[in-house]
């Protein structure tokens, strides 16, 4: 079997083990058995438990960012439709890969450096993407093309944080679909809490 394929099998096993048991409790013996290889082979390919965990973080972070940025709609779509597509892609991805999301959201952040730094870099990339979309919408609403992104940077941080919490809740709840989770956040972000109290909902802009 080619090395790249074998390595992906090891990473699959490691993500599942780290995601379900946690970094501290997970053992290399357990990961090797799940991957169907010997423990020395895992060490040969990935050197140590720390490097294996880092490789898992990098792979899962890259996959999540690619899913969000590769969502349908494209740069020509209105900002709210781009955000909607990005949120649906985010919640779909985290639901389909709950162990990977657990590695990123629960495990990596609590294990200190350098693991937390890997996740922080991923998060900043997503925040930057969301900041741009909110800024575009604000410029259009205010008719001010010079409105700086820093004016909405805090909103982007809050929205990403809400998406992270909602993904964790949706995965535990089990009955909440990716579309429902995305709609919840779009209604909150675009219609606002006051609007929701008055019964208003987000309506997508026409393409």
Secondary structure, DSSP 8 states (H G I E B T S, - for coil): --HHHHHHHHHHHHHHHHHHH-TTT--HHHHHHHHTS-HHHHHHHH-SHHHHHHHHHHHHHHHHHHHHHT-TT-TTS-HHHHHHHHHHHHHHHHHHTHHHHHIIIIIGGGS-TTHHHHHHHHHHHHHHHHHHHHHHHHHHHHT-TT--GGGTHHHHHHHHHHHHHHHHHHHHH-S--HHHHHHHHHIIIIIHHHHHHTT--------
